[in-house]
């Protein structure tokens, strides 16, 4: 598990009193702040991926507990040393291993899987020339599908998408999507 931070972006929306930023303009505040969107990710090595955006800046224990609703109990979790995860891991009865630096990595214990997913997110956001932050969870779902279908031919990808769509039971109208708040 790890976090990926991306600058807040209100692309396509004019906000009174807020100057528009041009692409590539850095945030005015250094480090983690409310100008950064936090994408929390959890990846099983060869199977399932979860990526959700719940807040701005560093995630709190409460944010991670909300994220933990997607996780199952009794997993072995590797993370980078953030204390925010402790309450979540205790509530799920998970075993954790903290990997602070690359010196603590070995052949099996590393964060390279989640870091490669973060690189995929970064590359896609650059390709799309940024996306509005209110839509970031939709893009997270797209990034997950892209990761999970890597190496598949088009027929396998189609079967994968159809299987995923078959499991969706909620019907949503387009006008409802425009009004849906995605950070809740």
mmCIF file of the C-alpha atoms, coordinates in Angstrom:
data_MODEL
# 
_entry.id   MODEL 
# 
loop_
_atom_site.group_PDB 
_atom_site.id 
_atom_site.type_symbol 
_atom_site.label_atom_id 
_atom_site.label_alt_id 
_atom_site.label_comp_id 
_atom_site.label_asym_id 
_atom_site.label_entity_id 
_atom_site.label_seq_id 
_atom_site.pdbx_PDB_ins_code 
_atom_site.Cartn_x 
_atom_site.Cartn_y 
_atom_site.Cartn_z 
_atom_site.occupancy 
_atom_site.B_iso_or_equiv 
_atom_site.pdbx_formal_charge 
_atom_site.auth_seq_id 
_atom_site.auth_comp_id 
_atom_site.auth_asym_id 
_atom_site.auth_atom_id 
_atom_site.pdbx_PDB_model_num 
ATOM 1   C CA . UNK A 1 1   ? 0.000   0.000   0.000   1.00 0.00 ? 1   UNK A CA 1 
ATOM 2   C CA . UNK A 1 2   ? 1.139   3.518   -0.737  1.00 0.00 ? 2   UNK A CA 1 
ATOM 3   C CA . UNK A 1 3   ? -0.098  6.967   -1.714  1.00 0.00 ? 3   UNK A CA 1 
ATOM 4   C CA . UNK A 1 4   ? 0.328   8.909   -4.953  1.00 0.00 ? 4   UNK A CA 1 
ATOM 5   C CA . UNK A 1 5   ? -0.063  12.691  -4.928  1.00 0.00 ? 5   UNK A CA 1 
ATOM 6   C CA . UNK A 1 6   ? -1.170  14.746  -7.895  1.00 0.00 ? 6   UNK A CA 1 
ATOM 7   C CA . UNK A 1 7   ? -1.849  18.497  -8.030  1.00 0.00 ? 7   UNK A CA 1 
ATOM 8   C CA . UNK A 1 8   ? -5.439  19.670  -7.555  1.00 0.00 ? 8   UNK A CA 1 
ATOM 9   C CA . UNK A 1 9   ? -6.915  20.551  -10.947 1.00 0.00 ? 9   UNK A CA 1 
ATOM 10  C CA . UNK A 1 10  ? -10.217 22.240  -11.759 1.00 0.00 ? 10  UNK A CA 1 
ATOM 11  C CA . UNK A 1 11  ? -9.763  21.811  -15.507 1.00 0.00 ? 11  UNK A CA 1 
ATOM 12  C CA . UNK A 1 12  ? -12.761 23.036  -17.501 1.00 0.00 ? 12  UNK A CA 1 
ATOM 13  C CA . UNK A 1 13  ? -14.372 24.884  -14.580 1.00 0.00 ? 13  UNK A CA 1 
ATOM 14  C CA . UNK A 1 14  ? -14.047 28.596  -13.906 1.00 0.00 ? 14  UNK A CA 1 
ATOM 15  C CA . UNK A 1 15  ? -13.987 29.469  -10.210 1.00 0.00 ? 15  UNK A CA 1 
ATOM 16  C CA . UNK A 1 16  ? -14.548 33.075  -9.150  1.00 0.00 ? 16  UNK A CA 1 
ATOM 17  C CA . UNK A 1 17  ? -11.497 34.576  -7.477  1.00 0.00 ? 17  UNK A CA 1 
ATOM 18  C CA . UNK A 1 18  ? -9.164  31.757  -8.577  1.00 0.00 ? 18  UNK A CA 1 
ATOM 19  C CA . UNK A 1 19  ? -6.579  32.472  -11.247 1.00 0.00 ? 19  UNK A CA 1 
ATOM 20  C CA . UNK A 1 20  ? -6.328  29.769  -13.915 1.00 0.00 ? 20  UNK A CA 1 
ATOM 21  C CA . UNK A 1 21  ? -3.090  27.773  -13.915 1.00 0.00 ? 21  UNK A CA 1 
ATOM 22  C CA . UNK A 1 22  ? -1.292  26.801  -17.058 1.00 0.00 ? 22  UNK A CA 1 
ATOM 23  C CA . UNK A 1 23  ? -0.115  23.256  -17.547 1.00 0.00 ? 23  UNK A CA 1 
ATOM 24  C CA . UNK A 1 24  ? 3.046   22.480  -15.627 1.00 0.00 ? 24  UNK A CA 1 
ATOM 25  C CA . UNK A 1 25  ? 2.619   25.320  -13.127 1.00 0.00 ? 25  UNK A CA 1 
ATOM 26  C CA . UNK A 1 26  ? 3.763   24.023  -9.738  1.00 0.00 ? 26  UNK A CA 1 
ATOM 27  C CA . UNK A 1 27  ? 1.685   24.311  -6.578  1.00 0.00 ? 27  UNK A CA 1 
ATOM 28  C CA . UNK A 1 28  ? 2.221   27.479  -4.546  1.00 0.00 ? 28  UNK A CA 1 
ATOM 29  C CA . UNK A 1 29  ? 2.753   25.528  -1.299  1.00 0.00 ? 29  UNK A CA 1 
ATOM 30  C CA . UNK A 1 30  ? 5.736   23.208  -0.866  1.00 0.00 ? 30  UNK A CA 1 
ATOM 31  C CA . UNK A 1 31  ? 5.300   19.570  0.129   1.00 0.00 ? 31  UNK A CA 1 
ATOM 32  C CA . UNK A 1 32  ? 1.990   17.979  1.040   1.00 0.00 ? 32  UNK A CA 1 
ATOM 33  C CA . UNK A 1 33  ? -0.844  20.476  1.278   1.00 0.00 ? 33  UNK A CA 1 
ATOM 34  C CA . UNK A 1 34  ? -4.477  20.968  0.352   1.00 0.00 ? 34  UNK A CA 1 
ATOM 35  C CA . UNK A 1 35  ? -3.247  21.622  -3.203  1.00 0.00 ? 35  UNK A CA 1 
ATOM 36  C CA . UNK A 1 36  ? -2.370  17.930  -3.608  1.00 0.00 ? 36  UNK A CA 1 
ATOM 37  C CA . UNK A 1 37  ? -4.900  15.155  -4.237  1.00 0.00 ? 37  UNK A CA 1 
ATOM 38  C CA . UNK A 1 38  ? -4.038  11.875  -2.484  1.00 0.00 ? 38  UNK A CA 1 
ATOM 39  C CA . UNK A 1 39  ? -4.649  8.647   -4.402  1.00 0.00 ? 39  UNK A CA 1 
ATOM 40  C CA . UNK A 1 40  ? -4.436  5.722   -1.967  1.00 0.00 ? 40  UNK A CA 1 
ATOM 41  C CA . UNK A 1 41  ? -3.477  2.460   -3.673  1.00 0.00 ? 41  UNK A CA 1 
ATOM 42  C CA . UNK A 1 42  ? -3.343  -1.164  -2.606  1.00 0.00 ? 42  UNK A CA 1 
ATOM 43  C CA . UNK A 1 43  ? -2.107  -3.861  -4.977  1.00 0.00 ? 43  UNK A CA 1 
ATOM 44  C CA . UNK A 1 44  ? -1.925  -7.608  -4.710  1.00 0.00 ? 44  UNK A CA 1 
ATOM 45  C CA . UNK A 1 45  ? 1.097   -8.766  -6.654  1.00 0.00 ? 45  UNK A CA 1 
ATOM 46  C CA . UNK A 1 46  ? -0.575  -10.608 -9.517  1.00 0.00 ? 46  UNK A CA 1 
ATOM 47  C CA . UNK A 1 47  ? -4.270  -9.904  -9.116  1.00 0.00 ? 47  UNK A CA 1 
ATOM 48  C CA . UNK A 1 48  ? -6.436  -7.197  -7.588  1.00 0.00 ? 48  UNK A CA 1 
ATOM 49  C CA . UNK A 1 49  ? -5.796  -3.430  -7.501  1.00 0.00 ? 49  UNK A CA 1 
ATOM 50  C CA . UNK A 1 50  ? -7.611  -0.719  -5.535  1.00 0.00 ? 50  UNK A CA 1 
ATOM 51  C CA . UNK A 1 51  ? -7.108  3.027   -6.053  1.00 0.00 ? 51  UNK A CA 1 
ATOM 52  C CA . UNK A 1 52  ? -9.322  5.645   -4.412  1.00 0.00 ? 52  UNK A CA 1 
ATOM 53  C CA . UNK A 1 53  ? -9.131  9.342   -3.780  1.00 0.00 ? 53  UNK A CA 1 
ATOM 54  C CA . UNK A 1 54  ? -10.605 10.415  -0.465  1.00 0.00 ? 54  UNK A CA 1 
ATOM 55  C CA . UNK A 1 55  ? -8.995  13.721  0.489   1.00 0.00 ? 55  UNK A CA 1 
ATOM 56  C CA . UNK A 1 56  ? -6.462  16.469  -0.091  1.00 0.00 ? 56  UNK A CA 1 
ATOM 57  C CA . UNK A 1 57  ? -2.983  16.226  1.378   1.00 0.00 ? 57  UNK A CA 1 
ATOM 58  C CA . UNK A 1 58  ? -1.806  13.461  3.689   1.00 0.00 ? 58  UNK A CA 1 
ATOM 59  C CA . UNK A 1 59  ? -4.478  10.843  4.495   1.00 0.00 ? 59  UNK A CA 1 
ATOM 60  C CA . UNK A 1 60  ? -5.738  10.657  8.058   1.00 0.00 ? 60  UNK A CA 1 
ATOM 61  C CA . UNK A 1 61  ? -6.549  7.435   9.913   1.00 0.00 ? 61  UNK A CA 1 
ATOM 62  C CA . UNK A 1 62  ? -10.258 8.100   9.285   1.00 0.00 ? 62  UNK A CA 1 
ATOM 63  C CA . UNK A 1 63  ? -9.648  8.391   5.520   1.00 0.00 ? 63  UNK A CA 1 
ATOM 64  C CA . UNK A 1 64  ? -7.758  5.113   5.553   1.00 0.00 ? 64  UNK A CA 1 
ATOM 65  C CA . UNK A 1 65  ? -10.539 3.385   7.501   1.00 0.00 ? 65  UNK A CA 1 
ATOM 66  C CA . UNK A 1 66  ? -12.961 4.495   4.765   1.00 0.00 ? 66  UNK A CA 1 
ATOM 67  C CA . UNK A 1 67  ? -10.519 3.130   2.195   1.00 0.00 ? 67  UNK A CA 1 
ATOM 68  C CA . UNK A 1 68  ? -10.271 -0.095  4.217   1.00 0.00 ? 68  UNK A CA 1 
ATOM 69  C CA . UNK A 1 69  ? -13.902 -0.932  3.467   1.00 0.00 ? 69  UNK A CA 1 
ATOM 70  C CA . UNK A 1 70  ? -12.566 -2.299  0.152   1.00 0.00 ? 70  UNK A CA 1 
ATOM 71  C CA . UNK A 1 71  ? -9.924  -4.486  1.821   1.00 0.00 ? 71  UNK A CA 1 
ATOM 72  C CA . UNK A 1 72  ? -10.256 -7.988  3.179   1.00 0.00 ? 72  UNK A CA 1 
ATOM 73  C CA . UNK A 1 73  ? -8.955  -9.124  6.554   1.00 0.00 ? 73  UNK A CA 1 
ATOM 74  C CA . UNK A 1 74  ? -5.748  -10.939 7.469   1.00 0.00 ? 74  UNK A CA 1 
ATOM 75  C CA . UNK A 1 75  ? -3.476  -9.779  4.657   1.00 0.00 ? 75  UNK A CA 1 
ATOM 76  C CA . UNK A 1 76  ? 0.269   -9.279  4.744   1.00 0.00 ? 76  UNK A CA 1 
ATOM 77  C CA . UNK A 1 77  ? 0.833   -5.610  3.904   1.00 0.00 ? 77  UNK A CA 1 
ATOM 78  C CA . UNK A 1 78  ? 4.043   -3.858  2.903   1.00 0.00 ? 78  UNK A CA 1 
ATOM 79  C CA . UNK A 1 79  ? 4.164   -0.097  3.289   1.00 0.00 ? 79  UNK A CA 1 
ATOM 80  C CA . UNK A 1 80  ? 6.550   2.811   3.493   1.00 0.00 ? 80  UNK A CA 1 
ATOM 81  C CA . UNK A 1 81  ? 6.348   3.653   7.182   1.00 0.00 ? 81  UNK A CA 1 
ATOM 82  C CA . UNK A 1 82  ? 3.349   5.989   7.430   1.00 0.00 ? 82  UNK A CA 1 
ATOM 83  C CA . UNK A 1 83  ? 1.749   5.682   10.878  1.00 0.00 ? 83  UNK A CA 1 
ATOM 84  C CA . UNK A 1 84  ? -1.683  6.546   9.433   1.00 0.00 ? 84  UNK A CA 1 
ATOM 85  C CA . UNK A 1 85  ? -2.129  2.906   8.357   1.00 0.00 ? 85  UNK A CA 1 
ATOM 86  C CA . UNK A 1 86  ? -1.803  1.447   11.879  1.00 0.00 ? 86  UNK A CA 1 
ATOM 87  C CA . UNK A 1 87  ? -5.469  1.769   12.878  1.00 0.00 ? 87  UNK A CA 1 
ATOM 88  C CA . UNK A 1 88  ? -6.672  0.310   9.565   1.00 0.00 ? 88  UNK A CA 1 
ATOM 89  C CA . UNK A 1 89  ? -4.296  -2.661  9.732   1.00 0.00 ? 89  UNK A CA 1 
ATOM 90  C CA . UNK A 1 90  ? -5.228  -3.396  13.356  1.00 0.00 ? 90  UNK A CA 1 
ATOM 91  C CA . UNK A 1 91  ? -8.956  -3.319  12.537  1.00 0.00 ? 91  UNK A CA 1 
ATOM 92  C CA . UNK A 1 92  ? -8.412  -5.757  9.635   1.00 0.00 ? 92  UNK A CA 1 
ATOM 93  C CA . UNK A 1 93  ? -6.006  -8.037  11.590  1.00 0.00 ? 93  UNK A CA 1 
ATOM 94  C CA . UNK A 1 94  ? -3.314  -7.537  8.961   1.00 0.00 ? 94  UNK A CA 1 
ATOM 95  C CA . UNK A 1 95  ? 0.379   -8.198  9.376   1.00 0.00 ? 95  UNK A CA 1 
ATOM 96  C CA . UNK A 1 96  ? 2.587   -5.354  8.202   1.00 0.00 ? 96  UNK A CA 1 
ATOM 97  C CA . UNK A 1 97  ? 6.164   -4.951  7.096   1.00 0.00 ? 97  UNK A CA 1 
ATOM 98  C CA . UNK A 1 98  ? 7.602   -1.451  6.905   1.00 0.00 ? 98  UNK A CA 1 
ATOM 99  C CA . UNK A 1 99  ? 10.049  -0.837  4.069   1.00 0.00 ? 99  UNK A CA 1 
ATOM 100 C CA . UNK A 1 100 ? 11.612  2.542   4.733   1.00 0.00 ? 100 UNK A CA 1 
ATOM 101 C CA . UNK A 1 101 ? 14.277  2.647   2.033   1.00 0.00 ? 101 UNK A CA 1 
ATOM 102 C CA . UNK A 1 102 ? 15.530  0.703   -0.970  1.00 0.00 ? 102 UNK A CA 1 
ATOM 103 C CA . UNK A 1 103 ? 18.184  -0.861  1.256   1.00 0.00 ? 103 UNK A CA 1 
ATOM 104 C CA . UNK A 1 104 ? 15.404  -2.764  3.058   1.00 0.00 ? 104 UNK A CA 1 
ATOM 105 C CA . UNK A 1 105 ? 14.134  -4.241  -0.229  1.00 0.00 ? 105 UNK A CA 1 
ATOM 106 C CA . UNK A 1 106 ? 14.893  -7.794  -1.295  1.00 0.00 ? 106 UNK A CA 1 
ATOM 107 C CA . UNK A 1 107 ? 13.608  -10.114 -4.022  1.00 0.00 ? 107 UNK A CA 1 
ATOM 108 C CA . UNK A 1 108 ? 10.172  -10.585 -2.406  1.00 0.00 ? 108 UNK A CA 1 
ATOM 109 C CA . UNK A 1 109 ? 9.771   -7.616  -0.063  1.00 0.00 ? 109 UNK A CA 1 
ATOM 110 C CA . UNK A 1 110 ? 9.552   -4.387  -2.033  1.00 0.00 ? 110 UNK A CA 1 
ATOM 111 C CA . UNK A 1 111 ? 7.162   -1.634  -3.102  1.00 0.00 ? 111 UNK A CA 1 
ATOM 112 C CA . UNK A 1 112 ? 8.075   -1.829  -6.796  1.00 0.00 ? 112 UNK A CA 1 
ATOM 113 C CA . UNK A 1 113 ? 4.639   -3.169  -7.798  1.00 0.00 ? 113 UNK A CA 1 
ATOM 114 C CA . UNK A 1 114 ? 2.768   -0.212  -6.339  1.00 0.00 ? 114 UNK A CA 1 
ATOM 115 C CA . UNK A 1 115 ? 5.430   2.225   -7.566  1.00 0.00 ? 115 UNK A CA 1 
ATOM 116 C CA . UNK A 1 116 ? 5.086   0.924   -11.135 1.00 0.00 ? 116 UNK A CA 1 
ATOM 117 C CA . UNK A 1 117 ? 1.319   1.493   -10.892 1.00 0.00 ? 117 UNK A CA 1 
ATOM 118 C CA . UNK A 1 118 ? 2.001   5.048   -9.715  1.00 0.00 ? 118 UNK A CA 1 
ATOM 119 C CA . UNK A 1 119 ? 4.227   5.522   -12.752 1.00 0.00 ? 119 UNK A CA 1 
ATOM 120 C CA . UNK A 1 120 ? 1.373   4.316   -14.994 1.00 0.00 ? 120 UNK A CA 1 
ATOM 121 C CA . UNK A 1 121 ? -0.942  6.897   -13.351 1.00 0.00 ? 121 UNK A CA 1 
ATOM 122 C CA . UNK A 1 122 ? 1.622   9.645   -13.850 1.00 0.00 ? 122 UNK A CA 1 
ATOM 123 C CA . UNK A 1 123 ? 2.189   8.753   -17.517 1.00 0.00 ? 123 UNK A CA 1 
ATOM 124 C CA . UNK A 1 124 ? -1.550  8.638   -18.244 1.00 0.00 ? 124 UNK A CA 1 
ATOM 125 C CA . UNK A 1 125 ? -2.203  11.973  -16.528 1.00 0.00 ? 125 UNK A CA 1 
ATOM 126 C CA . UNK A 1 126 ? 0.569   13.543  -18.641 1.00 0.00 ? 126 UNK A CA 1 
ATOM 127 C CA . UNK A 1 127 ? -0.909  11.979  -21.781 1.00 0.00 ? 127 UNK A CA 1 
ATOM 128 C CA . UNK A 1 128 ? -4.358  13.396  -20.953 1.00 0.00 ? 128 UNK A CA 1 
ATOM 129 C CA . UNK A 1 129 ? -2.711  16.756  -20.135 1.00 0.00 ? 129 UNK A CA 1 
ATOM 130 C CA . UNK A 1 130 ? -4.219  16.660  -16.662 1.00 0.00 ? 130 UNK A CA 1 
ATOM 131 C CA . UNK A 1 131 ? -7.733  15.761  -15.569 1.00 0.00 ? 131 UNK A CA 1 
ATOM 132 C CA . UNK A 1 132 ? -10.227 17.580  -13.378 1.00 0.00 ? 132 UNK A CA 1 
ATOM 133 C CA . UNK A 1 133 ? -9.821  16.399  -9.789  1.00 0.00 ? 133 UNK A CA 1 
ATOM 134 C CA . UNK A 1 134 ? -13.564 15.840  -9.399  1.00 0.00 ? 134 UNK A CA 1 
ATOM 135 C CA . UNK A 1 135 ? -13.272 13.014  -11.954 1.00 0.00 ? 135 UNK A CA 1 
ATOM 136 C CA . UNK A 1 136 ? -10.100 11.416  -10.551 1.00 0.00 ? 136 UNK A CA 1 
ATOM 137 C CA . UNK A 1 137 ? -11.868 8.335   -9.116  1.00 0.00 ? 137 UNK A CA 1 
ATOM 138 C CA . UNK A 1 138 ? -13.281 7.558   -12.558 1.00 0.00 ? 138 UNK A CA 1 
ATOM 139 C CA . UNK A 1 139 ? -9.792  7.786   -13.988 1.00 0.00 ? 139 UNK A CA 1 
ATOM 140 C CA . UNK A 1 140 ? -8.533  5.576   -11.139 1.00 0.00 ? 140 UNK A CA 1 
ATOM 141 C CA . UNK A 1 141 ? -10.983 2.890   -12.330 1.00 0.00 ? 141 UNK A CA 1 
ATOM 142 C CA . UNK A 1 142 ? -9.639  3.288   -15.872 1.00 0.00 ? 142 UNK A CA 1 
ATOM 143 C CA . UNK A 1 143 ? -6.031  3.024   -14.673 1.00 0.00 ? 143 UNK A CA 1 
ATOM 144 C CA . UNK A 1 144 ? -6.877  -0.150  -12.745 1.00 0.00 ? 144 UNK A CA 1 
ATOM 145 C CA . UNK A 1 145 ? -8.425  -1.719  -15.843 1.00 0.00 ? 145 UNK A CA 1 
ATOM 146 C CA . UNK A 1 146 ? -5.376  -0.732  -17.906 1.00 0.00 ? 146 UNK A CA 1 
ATOM 147 C CA . UNK A 1 147 ? -3.051  -2.339  -15.354 1.00 0.00 ? 147 UNK A CA 1 
ATOM 148 C CA . UNK A 1 148 ? -5.092  -5.519  -15.054 1.00 0.00 ? 148 UNK A CA 1 
ATOM 149 C CA . UNK A 1 149 ? -5.379  -5.974  -18.839 1.00 0.00 ? 149 UNK A CA 1 
ATOM 150 C CA . UNK A 1 150 ? -1.696  -5.415  -19.659 1.00 0.00 ? 150 UNK A CA 1 
ATOM 151 C CA . UNK A 1 151 ? -0.407  -8.204  -21.853 1.00 0.00 ? 151 UNK A CA 1 
ATOM 152 C CA . UNK A 1 152 ? -3.875  -9.345  -22.962 1.00 0.00 ? 152 UNK A CA 1 
ATOM 153 C CA . UNK A 1 153 ? -4.986  -9.436  -26.565 1.00 0.00 ? 153 UNK A CA 1 
ATOM 154 C CA . UNK A 1 154 ? -8.154  -7.561  -27.592 1.00 0.00 ? 154 UNK A CA 1 
ATOM 155 C CA . UNK A 1 155 ? -10.430 -10.597 -27.239 1.00 0.00 ? 155 UNK A CA 1 
ATOM 156 C CA . UNK A 1 156 ? -9.290  -11.205 -23.668 1.00 0.00 ? 156 UNK A CA 1 
ATOM 157 C CA . UNK A 1 157 ? -9.689  -7.490  -22.865 1.00 0.00 ? 157 UNK A CA 1 
ATOM 158 C CA . UNK A 1 158 ? -13.258 -7.541  -24.186 1.00 0.00 ? 158 UNK A CA 1 
ATOM 159 C CA . UNK A 1 159 ? -14.097 -10.597 -22.074 1.00 0.00 ? 159 UNK A CA 1 
ATOM 160 C CA . UNK A 1 160 ? -12.542 -8.907  -19.032 1.00 0.00 ? 160 UNK A CA 1 
ATOM 161 C CA . UNK A 1 161 ? -14.599 -5.734  -19.522 1.00 0.00 ? 161 UNK A CA 1 
ATOM 162 C CA . UNK A 1 162 ? -17.827 -7.677  -20.117 1.00 0.00 ? 162 UNK A CA 1 
ATOM 163 C CA . UNK A 1 163 ? -17.235 -9.728  -16.966 1.00 0.00 ? 163 UNK A CA 1 
ATOM 164 C CA . UNK A 1 164 ? -16.629 -6.561  -14.935 1.00 0.00 ? 164 UNK A CA 1 
ATOM 165 C CA . UNK A 1 165 ? -19.771 -4.920  -16.353 1.00 0.00 ? 165 UNK A CA 1 
ATOM 166 C CA . UNK A 1 166 ? -21.835 -8.022  -15.589 1.00 0.00 ? 166 UNK A CA 1 
ATOM 167 C CA . UNK A 1 167 ? -21.089 -7.606  -11.878 1.00 0.00 ? 167 UNK A CA 1 
ATOM 168 C CA . UNK A 1 168 ? -22.420 -4.032  -11.772 1.00 0.00 ? 168 UNK A CA 1 
ATOM 169 C CA . UNK A 1 169 ? -25.970 -3.974  -10.483 1.00 0.00 ? 169 UNK A CA 1 
ATOM 170 C CA . UNK A 1 170 ? -26.443 -0.234  -10.103 1.00 0.00 ? 170 UNK A CA 1 
ATOM 171 C CA . UNK A 1 171 ? -28.069 1.672   -12.953 1.00 0.00 ? 171 UNK A CA 1 
ATOM 172 C CA . UNK A 1 172 ? -26.915 5.263   -13.337 1.00 0.00 ? 172 UNK A CA 1 
ATOM 173 C CA . UNK A 1 173 ? -28.346 7.924   -15.626 1.00 0.00 ? 173 UNK A CA 1 
ATOM 174 C CA . UNK A 1 174 ? -25.989 10.366  -17.357 1.00 0.00 ? 174 UNK A CA 1 
ATOM 175 C CA . UNK A 1 175 ? -27.607 13.401  -15.714 1.00 0.00 ? 175 UNK A CA 1 
ATOM 176 C CA . UNK A 1 176 ? -26.972 11.781  -12.299 1.00 0.00 ? 176 UNK A CA 1 
ATOM 177 C CA . UNK A 1 177 ? -23.274 11.360  -13.114 1.00 0.00 ? 177 UNK A CA 1 
ATOM 178 C CA . UNK A 1 178 ? -22.907 15.116  -13.653 1.00 0.00 ? 178 UNK A CA 1 
ATOM 179 C CA . UNK A 1 179 ? -24.177 15.762  -10.121 1.00 0.00 ? 179 UNK A CA 1 
ATOM 180 C CA . UNK A 1 180 ? -22.351 12.945  -8.317  1.00 0.00 ? 180 UNK A CA 1 
ATOM 181 C CA . UNK A 1 181 ? -19.668 14.079  -5.847  1.00 0.00 ? 181 UNK A CA 1 
ATOM 182 C CA . UNK A 1 182 ? -16.734 11.689  -6.159  1.00 0.00 ? 182 UNK A CA 1 
ATOM 183 C CA . UNK A 1 183 ? -14.750 12.474  -3.025  1.00 0.00 ? 183 UNK A CA 1 
ATOM 184 C CA . UNK A 1 184 ? -17.461 11.282  -0.617  1.00 0.00 ? 184 UNK A CA 1 
# 
